[in-house]
Amino acid sequence: MFWSKSKLIADVVEDKCCNCGKCVEFCRRRALVIAEVQGKTCTFVDDPKRCSGCGNCVRICPVQAIKMVERYC
């Protein structure tokens, strides 16, 4: 599949995220999604294997709600 050699992965800070969707649109690997979870709209990394750790989503986020963290998978 899209396995990445990067040791980093995007992590969306739920309390900061405004769910604008810019990161979802910008991610060329389609790792991020916006979905309704238990009645609340959330943006998150849907498939960690798709995230290449490039950090472009961090740069595009208007409210600095995404950080890069050590890969857990």
PQR file of N, CA, C, O and H, with PARSE charges and radii, in Angstrom:
ATOM      1  N   MET A   1       0.839  -1.184   0.000 -0.4000 1.5000
ATOM      2  CA  MET A   1       0.000   0.000   0.000 -0.0000 2.0000
ATOM      3  C   MET A   1       0.880   1.242   0.000  0.5500 1.7000
ATOM      4  O   MET A   1       1.798   1.323  -0.816 -0.5500 1.4000
ATOM      5  N   PHE A   2       0.643   2.216   0.881 -0.4000 1.5000
ATOM      6  CA  PHE A   2       1.370   3.482   0.901 -0.0000 2.0000
ATOM      7  C   PHE A   2       2.361   3.552   2.053  0.5500 1.7000
ATOM      8  O   PHE A   2       2.556   4.638   2.598 -0.5500 1.4000
ATOM      9  H   PHE A   2      -0.103   2.151   1.544  0.4000 1.0000
ATOM     10  N   TRP A   3       2.984   2.482   2.446 -0.4000 1.5000
ATOM     11  CA  TRP A   3       3.815   2.509   3.640 -0.0000 2.0000
ATOM     12  C   TRP A   3       4.887   3.568   3.530  0.5500 1.7000
ATOM     13  O   TRP A   3       5.534   3.700   2.491 -0.5500 1.4000
ATOM     14  H   TRP A   3       2.826   1.599   2.003  0.4000 1.0000
ATOM     15  N   SER A   4       5.074   4.314   4.580 -0.4000 1.5000
ATOM     16  CA  SER A   4       6.011   5.422   4.611 -0.0000 2.0000
ATOM     17  C   SER A   4       7.190   5.087   5.515  0.5500 1.7000
ATOM     18  O   SER A   4       7.053   4.343   6.486 -0.5500 1.4000
ATOM     19  H   SER A   4       4.548   4.207   5.424  0.4000 1.0000
ATOM     20  N   LYS A   5       8.345   5.643   5.183 -0.4000 1.5000
ATOM     21  CA  LYS A   5       9.527   5.446   6.015 -0.0000 2.0000
ATOM     22  C   LYS A   5       9.626   6.514   7.103  0.5500 1.7000
ATOM     23  O   LYS A   5      10.476   6.415   7.988 -0.5500 1.4000
ATOM     24  H   LYS A   5       8.457   6.247   4.393  0.4000 1.0000
ATOM     25  N   SER A   6       8.773   7.528   7.048 -0.4000 1.5000
ATOM     26  CA  SER A   6       8.805   8.603   8.021 -0.0000 2.0000
ATOM     27  C   SER A   6       8.419   8.076   9.404  0.5500 1.7000
ATOM     28  O   SER A   6       7.561   7.203   9.535 -0.5500 1.4000
ATOM     29  H   SER A   6       8.082   7.609   6.329  0.4000 1.0000
ATOM     30  N   LYS A   7       9.063   8.616  10.417 -0.4000 1.5000
ATOM     31  CA  LYS A   7       8.751   8.226  11.791 -0.0000 2.0000
ATOM     32  C   LYS A   7       7.695   9.141  12.394  0.5500 1.7000
ATOM     33  O   LYS A   7       7.340   8.995  13.564 -0.5500 1.4000
ATOM     34  H   LYS A   7       9.761   9.325  10.311  0.4000 1.0000
ATOM     35  N   LEU A   8       7.186  10.094  11.596 -0.4000 1.5000
ATOM     36  CA  LEU A   8       6.192  11.045  12.086 -0.0000 2.0000
ATOM     37  C   LEU A   8       4.859  10.843  11.393  0.5500 1.7000
ATOM     38  O   LEU A   8       4.777  10.327  10.278 -0.5500 1.4000
ATOM     39  H   LEU A   8       7.474  10.213  10.646  0.4000 1.0000
ATOM     40  N   ILE A   9       3.821  11.267  12.092 -0.4000 1.5000
ATOM     41  CA  ILE A   9       2.466  11.181  11.557 -0.0000 2.0000
ATOM     42  C   ILE A   9       1.686  12.409  12.053  0.5500 1.7000
ATOM     43  O   ILE A   9       1.957  12.935  13.133 -0.5500 1.4000
ATOM     44  H   ILE A   9       3.888  11.686  12.998  0.4000 1.0000
ATOM     45  N   ALA A  10       0.730  12.846  11.257 -0.4000 1.5000
ATOM     46  CA  ALA A  10      -0.098  13.994  11.641 -0.0000 2.0000
ATOM     47  C   ALA A  10      -1.048  13.608  12.772  0.5500 1.7000
ATOM     48  O   ALA A  10      -1.558  12.488  12.821 -0.5500 1.4000
ATOM     49  H   ALA A  10       0.510  12.418  10.380  0.4000 1.0000
ATOM     50  N   ASP A  11      -1.273  14.553  13.671 -0.4000 1.5000
ATOM     51  CA  ASP A  11      -2.215  14.357  14.775 -0.0000 2.0000
ATOM     52  C   ASP A  11      -3.018  15.645  14.913  0.5500 1.7000
ATOM     53  O   ASP A  11      -2.451  16.719  15.117 -0.5500 1.4000
ATOM     54  H   ASP A  11      -0.859  15.462  13.631  0.4000 1.0000
ATOM     55  N   VAL A  12      -4.335  15.536  14.802 -0.4000 1.5000
ATOM     56  CA  VAL A  12      -5.218  16.701  14.893 -0.0000 2.0000
ATOM     57  C   VAL A  12      -5.614  16.912  16.348  0.5500 1.7000
ATOM     58  O   VAL A  12      -6.122  16.001  17.003 -0.5500 1.4000
ATOM     59  H   VAL A  12      -4.795  14.664  14.636  0.4000 1.0000
ATOM     60  N   VAL A  13      -5.376  18.123  16.848 -0.4000 1.5000
ATOM     61  CA  VAL A  13      -5.764  18.481  18.212 -0.0000 2.0000
ATOM     62  C   VAL A  13      -7.227  18.896  18.164  0.5500 1.7000
ATOM     63  O   VAL A  13      -7.560  19.981  17.686 -0.5500 1.4000
ATOM     64  H   VAL A  13      -4.963  18.863  16.316  0.4000 1.0000
ATOM     65  N   GLU A  14      -8.088  18.033  18.658 -0.4000 1.5000
ATOM     66  CA  GLU A  14      -9.536  18.203  18.532 -0.0000 2.0000
ATOM     67  C   GLU A  14     -10.036  19.530  19.095  0.5500 1.7000
ATOM     68  O   GLU A  14     -10.905  20.164  18.496 -0.5500 1.4000
ATOM     69  H   GLU A  14      -7.817  17.152  19.046  0.4000 1.0000
ATOM     70  N   ASP A  15      -9.502  19.958  20.234 -0.4000 1.5000
ATOM     71  CA  ASP A  15      -9.966  21.192  20.871 -0.0000 2.0000
ATOM     72  C   ASP A  15      -9.637  22.444  20.060  0.5500 1.7000
ATOM     73  O   ASP A  15     -10.334  23.453  20.176 -0.5500 1.4000
ATOM     74  H   ASP A  15      -8.796  19.444  20.720  0.4000 1.0000
ATOM     75  N   LYS A  16      -8.590  22.393  19.243 -0.4000 1.5000
ATOM     76  CA  LYS A  16      -8.190  23.541  18.438 -0.0000 2.0000
ATOM     77  C   LYS A  16      -8.816  23.532  17.049  0.5500 1.7000
ATOM     78  O   LYS A  16      -8.997  24.590  16.445 -0.5500 1.4000
ATOM     79  H   LYS A  16      -8.024  21.573  19.149  0.4000 1.0000
ATOM     80  N   CYS A  17      -9.146  22.360  16.543 -0.4000 1.5000
ATOM     81  CA  CYS A  17      -9.596  22.197  15.162 -0.0000 2.0000
ATOM     82  C   CYS A  17     -10.945  22.873  14.924  0.5500 1.7000
ATOM     83  O   CYS A  17     -11.885  22.703  15.702 -0.5500 1.4000
ATOM     84  H   CYS A  17      -8.999  21.501  17.034  0.4000 1.0000
ATOM     85  N   CYS A  18     -11.026  23.647  13.828 -0.4000 1.5000
ATOM     86  CA  CYS A  18     -12.281  24.317  13.470 -0.0000 2.0000
ATOM     87  C   CYS A  18     -13.015  23.558  12.358  0.5500 1.7000
ATOM     88  O   CYS A  18     -14.052  24.017  11.878 -0.5500 1.4000
ATOM     89  H   CYS A  18     -10.263  23.785  13.196  0.4000 1.0000
ATOM     90  N   ASN A  19     -12.487  22.406  11.950 -0.4000 1.5000
ATOM     91  CA  ASN A  19     -13.088  21.549  10.915 -0.0000 2.0000
ATOM     92  C   ASN A  19     -13.358  22.303   9.616  0.5500 1.7000
ATOM     93  O   ASN A  19     -14.406  22.132   8.994 -0.5500 1.4000
ATOM     94  H   ASN A  19     -11.645  22.033  12.340  0.4000 1.0000
ATOM     95  N   CYS A  20     -12.407  23.131   9.218 -0.4000 1.5000
ATOM     96  CA  CYS A  20     -12.563  23.903   7.977 -0.0000 2.0000
ATOM     97  C   CYS A  20     -12.356  23.035   6.735  0.5500 1.7000
ATOM     98  O   CYS A  20     -12.859  23.361   5.660 -0.5500 1.4000
ATOM     99  H   CYS A  20     -11.555  23.270   9.724  0.4000 1.0000
ATOM    100  N   GLY A  21     -11.622  21.941   6.877 -0.4000 1.5000
ATOM    101  CA  GLY A  21     -11.407  21.027   5.766 -0.0000 2.0000
ATOM    102  C   GLY A  21     -10.223  21.341   4.874  0.5500 1.7000
ATOM    103  O   GLY A  21      -9.979  20.620   3.907 -0.5500 1.4000
ATOM    104  H   GLY A  21     -11.213  21.676   7.750  0.4000 1.0000
ATOM    105  N   LYS A  22      -9.481  22.394   5.172 -0.4000 1.5000
ATOM    106  CA  LYS A  22      -8.335  22.745   4.330 -0.0000 2.0000
ATOM    107  C   LYS A  22      -7.295  21.639   4.301  0.5500 1.7000
ATOM    108  O   LYS A  22      -6.732  21.350   3.245 -0.5500 1.4000
ATOM    109  H   LYS A  22      -9.679  22.979   5.958  0.4000 1.0000
ATOM    110  N   CYS A  23      -7.036  21.023   5.428 -0.4000 1.5000
ATOM    111  CA  CYS A  23      -6.043  19.939   5.477 -0.0000 2.0000
ATOM    112  C   CYS A  23      -6.521  18.723   4.687  0.5500 1.7000
ATOM    113  O   CYS A  23      -5.727  18.056   4.024 -0.5500 1.4000
ATOM    114  H   CYS A  23      -7.494  21.258   6.286  0.4000 1.0000
ATOM    115  N   VAL A  24      -7.804  18.441   4.760 -0.4000 1.5000
ATOM    116  CA  VAL A  24      -8.377  17.299   4.038 -0.0000 2.0000
ATOM    117  C   VAL A  24      -8.239  17.513   2.531  0.5500 1.7000
ATOM    118  O   VAL A  24      -7.861  16.597   1.802 -0.5500 1.4000
ATOM    119  H   VAL A  24      -8.449  18.982   5.299  0.4000 1.0000
ATOM    120  N   GLU A  25      -8.545  18.720   2.071 -0.4000 1.5000
ATOM    121  CA  GLU A  25      -8.425  19.040   0.653 -0.0000 2.0000
ATOM    122  C   GLU A  25      -6.972  19.044   0.190  0.5500 1.7000
ATOM    123  O   GLU A  25      -6.680  18.650  -0.939 -0.5500 1.4000
ATOM    124  H   GLU A  25      -8.852  19.465   2.663  0.4000 1.0000
ATOM    125  N   PHE A  26      -6.067  19.485   1.049 -0.4000 1.5000
ATOM    126  CA  PHE A  26      -4.658  19.652   0.689 -0.0000 2.0000
ATOM    127  C   PHE A  26      -3.880  18.340   0.702  0.5500 1.7000
ATOM    128  O   PHE A  26      -2.904  18.198  -0.034 -0.5500 1.4000
ATOM    129  H   PHE A  26      -6.304  19.805   1.966  0.4000 1.0000
ATOM    130  N   CYS A  27      -4.295  17.386   1.521 -0.4000 1.5000
ATOM    131  CA  CYS A  27      -3.557  16.121   1.662 -0.0000 2.0000
ATOM    132  C   CYS A  27      -3.675  15.298   0.380  0.5500 1.7000
ATOM    133  O   CYS A  27      -4.755  14.818   0.036 -0.5500 1.4000
ATOM    134  H   CYS A  27      -5.088  17.501   2.119  0.4000 1.0000
ATOM    135  N   ARG A  28      -2.566  15.143  -0.311 -0.4000 1.5000
ATOM    136  CA  ARG A  28      -2.602  14.402  -1.582 -0.0000 2.0000
ATOM    137  C   ARG A  28      -2.666  12.902  -1.379  0.5500 1.7000
ATOM    138  O   ARG A  28      -2.943  12.165  -2.326 -0.5500 1.4000
ATOM    139  H   ARG A  28      -1.688  15.533  -0.032  0.4000 1.0000
ATOM    140  N   ARG A  29      -2.415  12.432  -0.162 -0.4000 1.5000
ATOM    141  CA  ARG A  29      -2.491  10.998   0.128 -0.0000 2.0000
ATOM    142  C   ARG A  29      -3.825  10.593   0.730  0.5500 1.7000
ATOM    143  O   ARG A  29      -4.052   9.417   1.018 -0.5500 1.4000
ATOM    144  H   ARG A  29      -2.190  13.031   0.607  0.4000 1.0000
ATOM    145  N   ARG A  30      -4.707  11.566   0.919 -0.4000 1.5000
ATOM    146  CA  ARG A  30      -6.055  11.332   1.466 -0.0000 2.0000
ATOM    147  C   ARG A  30      -6.013  10.629   2.831  0.5500 1.7000
ATOM    148  O   ARG A  30      -6.803   9.724   3.103 -0.5500 1.4000
ATOM    149  H   ARG A  30      -4.523  12.520   0.685  0.4000 1.0000
ATOM    150  N   ALA A  31      -5.089  11.060   3.669 -0.4000 1.5000
ATOM    151  CA  ALA A  31      -4.961  10.465   4.996 -0.0000 2.0000
ATOM    152  C   ALA A  31      -5.942  11.085   5.992  0.5500 1.7000
ATOM    153  O   ALA A  31      -6.342  10.433   6.956 -0.5500 1.4000
ATOM    154  H   ALA A  31      -4.447  11.795   3.448  0.4000 1.0000
ATOM    155  N   LEU A  32      -6.324  12.325   5.763 -0.4000 1.5000
ATOM    156  CA  LEU A  32      -7.217  13.044   6.675 -0.0000 2.0000
ATOM    157  C   LEU A  32      -8.650  13.035   6.169  0.5500 1.7000
ATOM    158  O   LEU A  32      -8.896  13.078   4.964 -0.5500 1.4000
ATOM    159  H   LEU A  32      -5.999  12.854   4.980  0.4000 1.0000
ATOM    160  N   VAL A  33      -9.590  12.980   7.103 -0.4000 1.5000
ATOM    161  CA  VAL A  33     -11.012  13.025   6.757 -0.0000 2.0000
ATOM    162  C   VAL A  33     -11.763  13.876   7.772  0.5500 1.7000
ATOM    163  O   VAL A  33     -11.304  14.092   8.894 -0.5500 1.4000
ATOM    164  H   VAL A  33      -9.390  12.946   8.082  0.4000 1.0000
ATOM    165  N   ILE A  34     -12.928  14.352   7.349 -0.4000 1.5000
ATOM    166  CA  ILE A  34     -13.872  14.991   8.266 -0.0000 2.0000
ATOM    167  C   ILE A  34     -15.075  14.064   8.326  0.5500 1.7000
ATOM    168  O   ILE A  34     -15.624  13.673   7.296 -0.5500 1.4000
ATOM    169  H   ILE A  34     -13.301  14.177   6.438  0.4000 1.0000
ATOM    170  N   ALA A  35     -15.476  13.721   9.530 -0.4000 1.5000
ATOM    171  CA  ALA A  35     -16.612  12.817   9.696 -0.0000 2.0000
ATOM    172  C   ALA A  35     -17.352  13.164  10.972  0.5500 1.7000
ATOM    173  O   ALA A  35     -16.816  13.819  11.865 -0.5500 1.4000
ATOM    174  H   ALA A  35     -15.030  14.038  10.367  0.4000 1.0000
ATOM    175  N   GLU A  36     -18.595  12.712  11.038 -0.4000 1.5000
ATOM    176  CA  GLU A  36     -19.378  12.886  12.256 -0.0000 2.0000
ATOM    177  C   GLU A  36     -19.183  11.644  13.118  0.5500 1.7000
ATOM    178  O   GLU A  36     -19.470  10.524  12.696 -0.5500 1.4000
ATOM    179  H   GLU A  36     -19.030  12.180  10.312  0.4000 1.0000
ATOM    180  N   VAL A  37     -18.690  11.866  14.331 -0.4000 1.5000
ATOM    181  CA  VAL A  37     -18.430  10.783  15.269 -0.0000 2.0000
ATOM    182  C   VAL A  37     -19.222  11.056  16.542  0.5500 1.7000
ATOM    183  O   VAL A  37     -18.985  12.056  17.220 -0.5500 1.4000
ATOM    184  H   VAL A  37     -18.456  12.776  14.674  0.4000 1.0000
ATOM    185  N   GLN A  38     -20.141  10.189  16.860 -0.4000 1.5000
ATOM    186  CA  GLN A  38     -20.999  10.327  18.031 -0.0000 2.0000
ATOM    187  C   GLN A  38     -21.657  11.703  18.084  0.5500 1.7000
ATOM    188  O   GLN A  38     -21.706  12.344  19.133 -0.5500 1.4000
ATOM    189  H   GLN A  38     -20.333   9.377  16.309  0.4000 1.0000
ATOM    190  N   GLY A  39     -22.161  12.142  16.932 -0.4000 1.5000
ATOM    191  CA  GLY A  39     -22.882  13.407  16.854 -0.0000 2.0000
ATOM    192  C   GLY A  39     -22.023  14.649  16.779  0.5500 1.7000
ATOM    193  O   GLY A  39     -22.553  15.760  16.791 -0.5500 1.4000
ATOM    194  H   GLY A  39     -22.122  11.621  16.079  0.4000 1.0000
ATOM    195  N   LYS A  40     -20.688  14.494  16.699 -0.4000 1.5000
ATOM    196  CA  LYS A  40     -19.795  15.637  16.660 -0.0000 2.0000
ATOM    197  C   LYS A  40     -18.931  15.568  15.408  0.5500 1.7000
ATOM    198  O   LYS A  40     -18.410  14.504  15.076 -0.5500 1.4000
ATOM    199  H   LYS A  40     -20.257  13.591  16.689  0.4000 1.0000
ATOM    200  N   THR A  41     -18.773  16.684  14.714 -0.4000 1.5000
ATOM    201  CA  THR A  41     -17.928  16.727  13.524 -0.0000 2.0000
ATOM    202  C   THR A  41     -16.475  16.774  13.957  0.5500 1.7000
ATOM    203  O   THR A  41     -16.088  17.596  14.788 -0.5500 1.4000
ATOM    204  H   THR A  41     -19.196  17.549  14.985  0.4000 1.0000
ATOM    205  N   CYS A  42     -15.669  15.877  13.382 -0.4000 1.5000
ATOM    206  CA  CYS A  42     -14.256  15.758  13.744 -0.0000 2.0000
ATOM    207  C   CYS A  42     -13.392  15.612  12.501  0.5500 1.7000
ATOM    208  O   CYS A  42     -13.820  15.032  11.504 -0.5500 1.4000
ATOM    209  H   CYS A  42     -15.984  15.210  12.708  0.4000 1.0000
ATOM    210  N   THR A  43     -12.186  16.136  12.564 -0.4000 1.5000
ATOM    211  CA  THR A  43     -11.176  15.928  11.534 -0.0000 2.0000
ATOM    212  C   THR A  43     -10.103  15.057  12.151  0.5500 1.7000
ATOM    213  O   THR A  43      -9.642  15.324  13.261 -0.5500 1.4000
ATOM    214  H   THR A  43     -11.838  16.607  13.375  0.4000 1.0000
ATOM    215  N   PHE A  44      -9.701  14.007  11.432 -0.4000 1.5000
ATOM    216  CA  PHE A  44      -8.697  13.089  11.984 -0.0000 2.0000
ATOM    217  C   PHE A  44      -8.010  12.312  10.872  0.5500 1.7000
ATOM    218  O   PHE A  44      -8.459  12.308   9.725 -0.5500 1.4000
ATOM    219  H   PHE A  44     -10.076  13.790  10.531  0.4000 1.0000
ATOM    220  N   VAL A  45      -6.901  11.647  11.237 -0.4000 1.5000
ATOM    221  CA  VAL A  45      -6.188  10.776  10.303 -0.0000 2.0000
ATOM    222  C   VAL A  45      -6.960   9.468  10.262  0.5500 1.7000
ATOM    223  O   VAL A  45      -6.975   8.712  11.233 -0.5500 1.4000
ATOM    224  H   VAL A  45      -6.537  11.650  12.168  0.4000 1.0000
ATOM    225  N   ASP A  46      -7.595   9.212   9.135 -0.4000 1.5000
ATOM    226  CA  ASP A  46      -8.433   8.022   8.978 -0.0000 2.0000
ATOM    227  C   ASP A  46      -7.605   6.762   8.780  0.5500 1.7000
ATOM    228  O   ASP A  46      -7.927   5.711   9.334 -0.5500 1.4000
ATOM    229  H   ASP A  46      -7.582   9.826   8.346  0.4000 1.0000
ATOM    230  N   ASP A  47      -6.553   6.861   8.001 -0.4000 1.5000
ATOM    231  CA  ASP A  47      -5.717   5.701   7.715 -0.0000 2.0000
ATOM    232  C   ASP A  47      -4.256   6.090   7.932  0.5500 1.7000
ATOM    233  O   ASP A  47      -3.640   6.683   7.047 -0.5500 1.4000
ATOM    234  H   ASP A  47      -6.291   7.715   7.550  0.4000 1.0000
ATOM    235  N   PRO A  48      -3.697   5.765   9.094 -0.5600 1.5000
ATOM    236  CA  PRO A  48      -2.320   6.160   9.406  0.2800 2.0000
ATOM    237  C   PRO A  48      -1.293   5.697   8.381  0.5500 1.7000
ATOM    238  O   PRO A  48      -0.259   6.342   8.208 -0.5500 1.4000
ATOM    239  N   LYS A  49      -1.561   4.596   7.704 -0.4000 1.5000
ATOM    240  CA  LYS A  49      -0.609   4.097   6.709 -0.0000 2.0000
ATOM    241  C   LYS A  49      -0.506   5.030   5.508  0.5500 1.7000
ATOM    242  O   LYS A  49       0.504   5.022   4.803 -0.5500 1.4000
ATOM    243  H   LYS A  49      -2.401   4.072   7.844  0.4000 1.0000
ATOM    244  N   ARG A  50      -1.531   5.824   5.270 -0.4000 1.5000
ATOM    245  CA  ARG A  50      -1.507   6.758   4.145 -0.0000 2.0000
ATOM    246  C   ARG A  50      -0.697   8.015   4.453  0.5500 1.7000
ATOM    247  O   ARG A  50      -0.189   8.657   3.534 -0.5500 1.4000
ATOM    248  H   ARG A  50      -2.351   5.831   5.842  0.4000 1.0000
ATOM    249  N   CYS A  51      -0.570   8.372   5.721 -0.4000 1.5000
ATOM    250  CA  CYS A  51       0.149   9.593   6.100 -0.0000 2.0000
ATOM    251  C   CYS A  51       1.646   9.393   5.856  0.5500 1.7000
ATOM    252  O   CYS A  51       2.256   8.470   6.394 -0.5500 1.4000
ATOM    253  H   CYS A  51      -0.984   7.850   6.467  0.4000 1.0000
ATOM    254  N   SER A  52       2.226  10.274   5.036 -0.4000 1.5000
ATOM    255  CA  SER A  52       3.647  10.168   4.710 -0.0000 2.0000
ATOM    256  C   SER A  52       4.524  10.930   5.690  0.5500 1.7000
ATOM    257  O   SER A  52       5.748  10.807   5.649 -0.5500 1.4000
ATOM    258  H   SER A  52       1.730  11.024   4.599  0.4000 1.0000
ATOM    259  N   GLY A  53       3.912  11.718   6.572 -0.4000 1.5000
ATOM    260  CA  GLY A  53       4.689  12.500   7.534 -0.0000 2.0000
ATOM    261  C   GLY A  53       5.293  13.750   6.919  0.5500 1.7000
ATOM    262  O   GLY A  53       6.253  14.297   7.461 -0.5500 1.4000
ATOM    263  H   GLY A  53       2.918  11.818   6.605  0.4000 1.0000
ATOM    264  N   CYS A  54       4.749  14.217   5.795 -0.4000 1.5000
ATOM    265  CA  CYS A  54       5.320  15.363   5.085 -0.0000 2.0000
ATOM    266  C   CYS A  54       5.145  16.684   5.845  0.5500 1.7000
ATOM    267  O   CYS A  54       5.964  17.592   5.700 -0.5500 1.4000
ATOM    268  H   CYS A  54       3.969  13.772   5.354  0.4000 1.0000
ATOM    269  N   GLY A  55       4.092  16.795   6.648 -0.4000 1.5000
ATOM    270  CA  GLY A  55       3.854  18.008   7.421 -0.0000 2.0000
ATOM    271  C   GLY A  55       3.155  19.123   6.665  0.5500 1.7000
ATOM    272  O   GLY A  55       2.994  20.218   7.204 -0.5500 1.4000
ATOM    273  H   GLY A  55       3.427  16.058   6.766  0.4000 1.0000
ATOM    274  N   ASN A  56       2.734  18.876   5.435 -0.4000 1.5000
ATOM    275  CA  ASN A  56       2.039  19.921   4.672 -0.0000 2.0000
ATOM    276  C   ASN A  56       0.729  20.331   5.335  0.5500 1.7000
ATOM    277  O   ASN A  56       0.348  21.500   5.270 -0.5500 1.4000
ATOM    278  H   ASN A  56       2.864  17.987   4.997  0.4000 1.0000
ATOM    279  N   CYS A  57       0.044  19.406   5.960 -0.4000 1.5000
ATOM    280  CA  CYS A  57      -1.209  19.730   6.643 -0.0000 2.0000
ATOM    281  C   CYS A  57      -0.958  20.689   7.813  0.5500 1.7000
ATOM    282  O   CYS A  57      -1.793  21.544   8.111 -0.5500 1.4000
ATOM    283  H   CYS A  57       0.353  18.457   6.013  0.4000 1.0000
ATOM    284  N   VAL A  58       0.179  20.544   8.462 -0.4000 1.5000
ATOM    285  CA  VAL A  58       0.535  21.430   9.574 -0.0000 2.0000
ATOM    286  C   VAL A  58       0.676  22.858   9.054  0.5500 1.7000
ATOM    287  O   VAL A  58       0.202  23.805   9.683 -0.5500 1.4000
ATOM    288  H   VAL A  58       0.857  19.850   8.220  0.4000 1.0000
ATOM    289  N   ARG A  59       1.323  23.006   7.913 -0.4000 1.5000
ATOM    290  CA  ARG A  59       1.557  24.333   7.333 -0.0000 2.0000
ATOM    291  C   ARG A  59       0.276  24.976   6.801  0.5500 1.7000
ATOM    292  O   ARG A  59       0.153  26.201   6.827 -0.5500 1.4000
ATOM    293  H   ARG A  59       1.708  22.237   7.403  0.4000 1.0000
ATOM    294  N   ILE A  60      -0.670  24.186   6.323 -0.4000 1.5000
ATOM    295  CA  ILE A  60      -1.898  24.736   5.729 -0.0000 2.0000
ATOM    296  C   ILE A  60      -2.973  25.053   6.772  0.5500 1.7000
ATOM    297  O   ILE A  60      -3.882  25.837   6.495 -0.5500 1.4000
ATOM    298  H   ILE A  60      -0.570  23.191   6.302  0.4000 1.0000
ATOM    299  N   CYS A  61      -2.887  24.463   7.958 -0.4000 1.5000
ATOM    300  CA  CYS A  61      -3.920  24.637   8.987 -0.0000 2.0000
ATOM    301  C   CYS A  61      -3.955  26.086   9.487  0.5500 1.7000
ATOM    302  O   CYS A  61      -2.952  26.583   9.998 -0.5500 1.4000
ATOM    303  H   CYS A  61      -2.149  23.826   8.183  0.4000 1.0000
ATOM    304  N   PRO A  62      -5.100  26.769   9.345 -0.5600 1.5000
ATOM    305  CA  PRO A  62      -5.190  28.175   9.746  0.2800 2.0000
ATOM    306  C   PRO A  62      -5.215  28.396  11.259  0.5500 1.7000
ATOM    307  O   PRO A  62      -4.988  29.517  11.715 -0.5500 1.4000
ATOM    308  N   VAL A  63      -5.484  27.360  12.040 -0.4000 1.5000
ATOM    309  CA  VAL A  63      -5.560  27.523  13.497 -0.0000 2.0000
ATOM    310  C   VAL A  63      -4.507  26.698  14.236  0.5500 1.7000
ATOM    311  O   VAL A  63      -4.610  26.509  15.448 -0.5500 1.4000
ATOM    312  H   VAL A  63      -5.669  26.450  11.669  0.4000 1.0000
ATOM    313  N   GLN A  64      -3.506  26.210  13.525 -0.4000 1.5000
ATOM    314  CA  GLN A  64      -2.414  25.419  14.100 -0.0000 2.0000
ATOM    315  C   GLN A  64      -2.929  24.255  14.962  0.5500 1.7000
ATOM    316  O   GLN A  64      -2.460  24.039  16.080 -0.5500 1.4000
ATOM    317  H   GLN A  64      -3.422  26.364  12.541  0.4000 1.0000
ATOM    318  N   ALA A  65      -3.893  23.520  14.422 -0.4000 1.5000
ATOM    319  CA  ALA A  65      -4.510  22.415  15.160 -0.0000 2.0000
ATOM    320  C   ALA A  65      -3.894  21.056  14.825  0.5500 1.7000
ATOM    321  O   ALA A  65      -4.347  20.030  15.333 -0.5500 1.4000
ATOM    322  H   ALA A  65      -4.274  23.695  13.514  0.4000 1.0000
ATOM    323  N   ILE A  66      -2.867  21.044  13.975 -0.4000 1.5000
ATOM    324  CA  ILE A  66      -2.240  19.776  13.609 -0.0000 2.0000
ATOM    325  C   ILE A  66      -0.774  19.814  14.012  0.5500 1.7000
ATOM    326  O   ILE A  66      -0.074  20.800  13.782 -0.5500 1.4000
ATOM    327  H   ILE A  66      -2.500  21.878  13.563  0.4000 1.0000
ATOM    328  N   LYS A  67      -0.335  18.738  14.606 -0.4000 1.5000
ATOM    329  CA  LYS A  67       1.079  18.615  14.977 -0.0000 2.0000
ATOM    330  C   LYS A  67       1.574  17.263  14.475  0.5500 1.7000
ATOM    331  O   LYS A  67       0.792  16.346  14.227 -0.5500 1.4000
ATOM    332  H   LYS A  67      -0.904  17.937  14.792  0.4000 1.0000
ATOM    333  N   MET A  68       2.859  17.170  14.336 -0.4000 1.5000
ATOM    334  CA  MET A  68       3.456  15.899  13.928 -0.0000 2.0000
ATOM    335  C   MET A  68       3.930  15.179  15.187  0.5500 1.7000
ATOM    336  O   MET A  68       4.598  15.766  16.038 -0.5500 1.4000
ATOM    337  H   MET A  68       3.494  17.915  14.537  0.4000 1.0000
ATOM    338  N   VAL A  69       3.576  13.906  15.291 -0.4000 1.5000
ATOM    339  CA  VAL A  69       3.938  13.089  16.461 -0.0000 2.0000
ATOM    340  C   VAL A  69       4.616  11.810  15.975  0.5500 1.7000
ATOM    341  O   VAL A  69       4.553  11.465  14.795 -0.5500 1.4000
ATOM    342  H   VAL A  69       3.033  13.430  14.599  0.4000 1.0000
ATOM    343  N   GLU A  70       5.255  11.130  16.893 -0.4000 1.5000
ATOM    344  CA  GLU A  70       5.928   9.883  16.549 -0.0000 2.0000
ATOM    345  C   GLU A  70       4.894   8.854  16.074  0.5500 1.7000
ATOM    346  O   GLU A  70       3.843   8.675  16.688 -0.5500 1.4000
ATOM    347  H   GLU A  70       5.306  11.410  17.851  0.4000 1.0000
ATOM    348  N   ARG A  71       5.218   8.198  14.985 -0.4000 1.5000
ATOM    349  CA  ARG A  71       4.322   7.201  14.382 -0.0000 2.0000
ATOM    350  C   ARG A  71       4.088   6.060  15.365  0.5500 1.7000
ATOM    351  O   ARG A  71       5.025   5.566  15.993 -0.5500 1.4000
ATOM    352  H   ARG A  71       6.072   8.343  14.486  0.4000 1.0000
ATOM    353  N   TYR A  72       2.836   5.650  15.491 -0.4000 1.5000
ATOM    354  CA  TYR A  72       2.466   4.577  16.407 -0.0000 2.0000
ATOM    355  C   TYR A  72       2.090   3.301  15.675  0.5500 1.7000
ATOM    356  O   TYR A  72       1.693   2.324  16.309 -0.5500 1.4000
ATOM    357  H   TYR A  72       2.075   6.051  14.981  0.4000 1.0000
ATOM    358  N   CYS A  73       2.204   3.290  14.363 -0.4000 1.5000
ATOM    359  CA  CYS A  73       1.875   2.080  13.611 -0.0000 2.0000
ATOM    360  C   CYS A  73       2.886   1.871  12.495  0.5500 1.7000
ATOM    361  O   CYS A  73       2.784   0.902  11.743 -0.5500 1.4000
ATOM    362  H   CYS A  73       2.527   4.084  13.847  0.4000 1.0000
TER
END
